[in-house]
Structure formats: C-alpha cells, structure tokens
Amino acid sequence: MNHPSNPVTPPRAADGHCRRAPNRLPCRPTAGGCFGVRAAACPPASSQLGTGSRVADRYVILDQLGGGAQGAVWRARDLLTGERVALKLVPIPGSSSTDLARIRREARILAVLQHPSLVRCRSVFEEPSLGVLGFAMEVVDGQPLAEWIEDERLTCRHRELLLTQVARALAYVHARGLAHRDLKPENILVTYRFWNDPADPANVKLVDFGIACPSTGSEDLTRPGFVLGTPPYMAPEQLDPLFWGPARSRAAIDVFALGLLVCALFRLGHPTGLPASASMTEYAAAYRNAWRTGARRLAPNAGGSSVEVVARCLALSAADRFADGGELVATLCAARARAQTAALQVARPACRGPAAACRTERAMQPYAHETRAWGPEVTATVYCPPRFNAPWAPHPARGSVRVVAAAPNSRSPAARGRPPGRPAPPRTPR
C-alpha cells in the first residue's frame, strides 16, 4: 500500500522518473481534485549509492528522482549510448523474495509491452557489490497527472484526450492478459510536449507496474491477508473480497479505478463523499452500505455523453462493469459518435409552399450523397438538398447538410463525392 508523502517535499511519481515543470502556472485549489492522494515517500537511499556511483558497469548515477513502496528510482547516464535513463533499484538485503519477484516481473512486463503510452524497459541487472536488483527504463520528461489536475491550462479537451490515451493504454495491457491494479493520477506521467500535441499517445505514460499481475489465474504474488493499492482508487472486491467475492477478471479492478480517475480528473470528488484521509475500512463500509440500500452503480455528479459509460465503470459488482479496457474504449467511442452525430443535425428549413408537396422525402430528391470524416472517431453520411425550379420549394442555404447515418471510424478517410452544398442538376417538370 502506498502512503501519502510529506507535503513539504516535492511530490514525485510512483516511478519517480520525472521532474518539476519550470514556470508552472499557479494552481487553483478545488475540492475533490485527485482526492488529495500524493505519491509515495522516497525510501532512504542506500549508503553505497550516490552521484557518480556506477551500476552494472554501464550506468553512472546522476541523482535520485524519487521512489515508492517497490523501490527507489535514480536518473543515470548510459555509458554505452550516452542517453539518460531511469534506474529502478531494490535493495536485496532486507527485501523479501516476493519483493524481488515483483521487480523481476515488472521488468519482464515492460520489456514485452510495446505501446507509446508505456515506458520501455532497456535492461535488467543485479549488482551484488552494491546489493541491489533493478532495471533501466526510459526517462519521461514530465510530471505526474496529480500535479496537472489543478493547472488552469488543462481544458476539458485536454482532459478528454488524456483520459482517452489512458483508456487505450489499459485496453492494450488487458489484451495482453495483464492487470495494472494501481491506476491513479500519481502513476500517470504527462510530458511537457502534451501541451503542443495532446492527441499524441506518447505524451501520456502509464507507469509503475510494481503490483501488476495476470488478469486471470492464480499468479498473484500478494500474500494472504495483505492488500496492495491506494484506498481511494481500490475496487470494492479489493477492499472486501469476502463480501464481494472473487472477480471474473482482475481487469475489472482497473476499469473501476478508471471511473474514479474520471471523477478526479474532472474534479467531481470521490463518489462516496469520503475524504482522502479515509481508511480502507471506511471505503469498504461505504461500498457495502451503498449496495445494501439498492445502489448498483456510483454515478458521478456530471452530465455529458460519457456519463453512462463512467457509471458502468463504477458498478459495485465486477460482473456489471466492462469486461476490460477494450470493451470500455469501444463503448466510449460509440457514445462520442452518437454525441457528435446529434450535434451535426441541421434542422430542415420551413416549407413556404403547399404542405402536401413537402410531406415526403421525394420532394427533396435528387440528393447528393457523400461520406465525410468528422474527426478521428466518426464518419457521417450526409446529403445536400438541391435547389428547385418550383417557386414554392424551399431554398436551403448553400452548403447545408443533414446527417442520415454515422458510424465509428478510426482512420478518418478523406471525404468522397461531391462537396456539400453543390446543387444537383434541376429536374425538368412534367
């Protein structure tokens, strides 16, 4: 379990490989925020490690970035490539076999996963002379999401794009049969390039796979009677497995945490109303009481096209949530497609002639049909009403369109056919 850090020390990511942004805009305090949870405090550094120390005969330590419950993180220089890397080191003396197995598994996970929103593992090593076990990964030039939530530059569009990148990274992880199990703002790094290109998935990084495990099966390293995670972002079955029973898949834990991440990102507060200082027992009791009163979902206090998707993420029972991140992303894209389709609807102009002539769609034919890409996720089929020779026929403005169909689209093909608004050849009256 991670514990809040000392508020006097600068907050770090759980993996720690980040640094504070220069000239950061002042934050506007808002209740709810990221539930007040901060990164884990840095454990004491080994007396044998420091600036200039050489690790694995390849890396020279520059400084300590931070750390968490699973080890300390150092910035170092790779003597072979000259690049800067982040070293996650765990002291072998005093560490249990489970702790050492976790860092080995985290290194294997990062070495196998290849996604722009995940950090890459470069090498795994064991240094007997220093008594440390660790691995090298890429350095992320940015800050934890927890430090950006209150930033005035983070608009609703930035928040939606950021959330989409995190959801797609989770979908990728779940498709590989893994569950993160510690999704929270401190474990999401946002690069400084995010402000120039928020749609680039490489500018949002999901980090700290220290307690990740297979989404199904019994390969969990957690010992009986122990609970790992951050209480405000833990699913009900994590807090009280005896009451809720085992989940069909550990991916449902990440889905629930993503719903809570939405509440934190949009500053809605925790859906239980509990403060950040509440204990695991209090969160578990709140979920049980909500279930006994008939609540099946913790609906956030928000509107919009995605509210139903978020409410399903926050279903108290794991069986009622999305099966994994892939199903969540598909449903989220469909909800946004419907919202954009509704926004594209254009009201038909009032008919100035006989009503009977305007009752059927034949009065508006022929149409110029075409398919247009309305952003990265929606393709809409539209038609352009032509002008007519009859003096009583409506004369829509050039370029007016009306959506007749919409479907999800990931490639956004170029518009085909006649440009909207180009008049069709007039019909010869009989």
N, C-alpha and C positions, 0 to 999 in steps of 0.2 A: 504494500500500500504506500502511495506517495503522501507526503506530508507537506503542508504549506511552508514556503521558505520564509526566512526572516525578511520582513518588509523593508528593512534598512538596506539590505544588499540588493544589487541589481538583479531582477528576475532573469532566469535563463530557461532555455528549452530543456525538456527532459533529456534529450540527447546532448544539449549544450552547445552544439556546433553552430553558433550564431553570435552576432554581436549587435550592440545597440545602434540604432539608426542615428546619424548626425542630424542636428537641427530638426528634431521631431516636433511636430505641432503639439500644442498643449491638449491634453485630454479633457473631455467634458464628463465629469462623473455622472453616471446614470445608474439607478438602482437596477439590479438584475444582472447587468453586464455578463461576465463569464462566471457568475455565481461566486466570485471572489476567490477562486482557486488559483493558486500560483504554482510555479514549477517547484520541483523538489530541491531541497537544500543540497549544496555540494558537499559530498563527504570529504573528510580530511585527506589531503593528498599524501601519497607515500613519501617518506622522508628521502628516499633514493631518487625520486623523480623531481625534475625541475627544469628550468630553462637551460638548454644545452645538452640535456640527457639524450643518449642515443638508445633507441628501442629497436630490437630485431635487426641491428646492424644496418638499418635502412632509413629510419625516421629520426629526425632531430626535433625534440620538443621545443616549441616556441613559448607557449603559455597555456594555462588552464582555462578552458571555456566554461565549464560547469560540470554538472553531473546529476545523477538521480539515484534511486534506490538500487539500480542494477549496475552502477559503476560510475567512474569519473570520465570526463571527455576532455581531451587536450588537442590544441592546434599544433601541428607539426609540419615539417618540410620533408618531402620525399627526396632522398639523395639521388635516386635513380632518374627521376623525371623532373625534379626541381619544382614540382607542384606542391601546393599546400593541401593537407589532408586533415581529417579529424580522426583521432585515435580514441576508441572507447576501451578503457582498461579496467580490469577487475583484479584486485589483489588475490593471489592464490592462497596465501596463509590467512586463515580466519574465514574463508568463504566455504560454504557447504558444497557438496557435489552437485546439488540442484542448481545453485547459482552459477557454477561453472558450466553446467549443461545448458543453462539458458543462454549464456552469451555465445556458446558454440552454435546453438540452434539459431539465434538471431543472425549470426554471421552467415550461416548457410541460407537462411531465408533471403537476406538482402543480396546474396550472390546469385540466387536463382531468379528473383523477381527483376524484370526489366520494364520499367514504366517511368515516364517522365516525371510523375508526381511522387516517386520514391527515390531515396538516396541509394547510391550504388556502393557495394562493398568491394574494396580493392584487394585486400589480402587478410588472412587470419594468421596469427602468430602466437607463440608462447615464449616468454623471456624468463628463463629460470634464474638468471643472475639478478634480475630486478623483482622476481616473484610476482609477475603479472601475466595475465592472459587477456588477449584483446584482438581487435581487428581495426583495419583502416577503412575509412569511407570518405566520400566527397564532402567538402565543406560547403555549407549553404550560407550564402551572403544575404542574411535577412534577419527576421525576428519572429518569435512565436506569435501566433494569431492572438493570444491573450493580450499582447501589447498593442495590437492594432484595433481591437474591437471598439474602443472609445475614440479612435482617431477621426477627426472631422472630415478627412479626405475620403473615408470609406463610405461610399454611397451605397444605395440599395442595389444598384447594378453590380458594384464590386462585390457585395456580399453574396448575391445570387451566383455570380460566376465562380467565386471562391468555393461556395458550397457545392456547386456542380463538379468542380475538379476533385474535391474530397470524395464525393459520392462515386465518381468514376474510378478513383484510385481504390476505394473499398470494393467496388464491383470486380476490379481486376484481381485483388487479393483473394476475394471469396471464390472467384473462378478457378484459382489455383489451389483450392482446398484449405485455405488458411483463414484464421480469425485474428484480428488485431487485439481486441479485448481491453484497450486502454485509449480509446478515442476521446480527445479533449482538446481545447484550444492550445494548451501548452505543447502538445505533440503534433502540431501543425505549424510548419515554418512557412512564412511568406517572404519571398525575396524582395529586394528593393526594385527589381525590374517589373514587379507586379503592377506598379502604378502606370507604367508605359504600355504594358501589354497584359491586361488582366485575364484575357482569354487563353493565354499560353499555359498549358498544364504544368510546364517545367517551373513556373513561378510559384507553385504551391506544392509543398512537400509534406507527406505524411511520414513521420519518423517514430522512433522508439518501438521496436518490435520485441522488447525485452520479455514481455509475458505473452507474446503471440503463440498460438498453438494450432494444430489441425482443427478445422471446423467440425469434424466428426471423428468418432473413435475415442480411444482411451489413452492418448499420448500426452495428456496434460501433466505437466511437472509439478503442479500445485499439490502440496501435501494435504491430506485430510484435516479438516478443521481450520485451514488457513484460507483467507480471502484476499485476493490481489485486485487492485484497481483504485479508482478515485471515487469516493462515495456519491457526489452529485451526478456522476455520469455512469453509474453502475445500473445494470438492469435488475428488475425485481428478482429473477432467478439466481443472480449472483449474490444478492444480499441475503436471501432466504430460500435456499434450494429445497428445504424440507416442505415449505408451504406451496411453492410453485411447481416443484418437480423439475426433472431434467428437461432441457430444451432439445428440440429435434435437431438443432444445429447451433453451434456457437456463433455462427454468422448473425443470428438474431440479436445477440448482445451488441454487436456493432451497429445494427440497424436502430436499436433503441438509443444508443449513445449519439447517433447522428441526429435523431429527433431532438435530443436535448441540446446538441450543438446548434441547431437552428434557433432554439429559444435563446441561447447565449449570444449567438451572432447578431440576432435582431433585437437584443436587449429586452426580451419579454419576461425575464425572470424564470426561475425554476417552476415547472407546472404544479409541483406540490406546495409551493409557497414557503418552503423551508429555507432558512438562511444557509449560507455557505458553511457555517461552523457546525451544522447539524451532523450528528454521528450516523454511522451505518445503521444502527438500531432504529434511529428516528426515521430515516428514509424507508427502511423495510416496513416499519409500522404504518407509515403514510400510504404505501402501496397496498398493504393488506386492508387498511380501512377503506380506501377508495374502492377496492374490489368488493368488499362486503356491503357497501352502500349501493352497489349496482353499476358502478362505473367500469367500463371495459377499456376505455382509452383516456389518456391525459391530453385533452385537446388544448392546444396553445391558444392564448388570447390574441388572435390575429386573424386577418382576413386574407383574401387573395386566392389565386387558382391552386396553390400548393398546400392549402391548409388541410385538406382531406388526406393528402399524402403524408404530411407531418403527423397528423393524428393517428394514422395507421402505424407509423414508426413507433409511436408512443403507446401502442397497445400493451396492456399489462401482461397479457398472456403471450408467450413467444409464438404460439401457434397462430395468433391473429395478426402478427406482423408480416412484413415482406420476408420471403424466404431468405433472400440475400441481397447484396448490393446491386446485382444485375437486374433483378425484378424491380427494385426501387428506382433505378435510373430509367428503366423503360416506362414505368408509370409516371415518373416526374416529367419526362419528355412529352408523353401523351397529354398530360394536364396542361403543360405550357402550350402545346399545339392547339388545344381547344381554346385556351385563353386568347392566343393570337388570332385564331380564326374568328372569334367573336368580335375582336377589336377591328378586324378588317371588313366587317359587314357594313355595307353602304345602303342607306335607305333609298328605295325607289322614289323618283320624283312623282308628285301628284299628277294625275291624269287630267288634262284640260279638255278632253273630248268626251264623246259618248262613253258611258261606263261599260257598256257591253263590249266595246272594242278593246278594252283593256283588261278583261276578266281572265283571259287565257294567256299562256306564255307565247302562243303563236303570234300574238300582236307585237311581240318584241323580236321576232326572228326575221332574218337570219342573225346568228351571233358569231362573234369572233372569239373562239375558244383558244385558250393557251394555258400553259403551265408555268408558273413563276415560283422562284425560290424566295421565301420571306424569311430570311435568316438561316442559321445553321440547322434548325430543327423542324422547320415547317415548309412544306411545299403545297401551294394552294392553286386550285384550278379556278380560273375566273373567266367571265365573259364580258364583252364590251357592247352595250346596247347601241345599235346604229341609229342614225337619223332617218327620218321617214319623209316621204313626199306629201303625205296627207297633212292638211293644215291643223287637224285636231290631235295629231300624235304627239307624245311627249318628246322633248328635245333635251336629253341629258347632256351635261357638260362633257366636253371632250376629255377623255382620259378617265372617266368614272368607271368603276368596276364593282362587281358584286361576287363575293366568294360563294361557290357552289359545292366545293369539296376541299378537304385538307387532309394531309397525311404526314406522319413523321418522316423526316428526311435528314440524313447525316452528311450527305455530300454536297448539298445545295447546288444542283445543276443550274446552268445558265438558263435564263428564260428562253422559251422556244415560241415560234409562231409570230403572229402579228403583234406589234406593240399595242398596249391598251389604249383605247380611245380612237384608233384609226377607223373611220367609217367604212362599213361594208358597202358593196355595190347596191344601189337602190333597186327595189323591186318595181317591176312595171305593173301598175294597177290594171286589173282586168276590166 
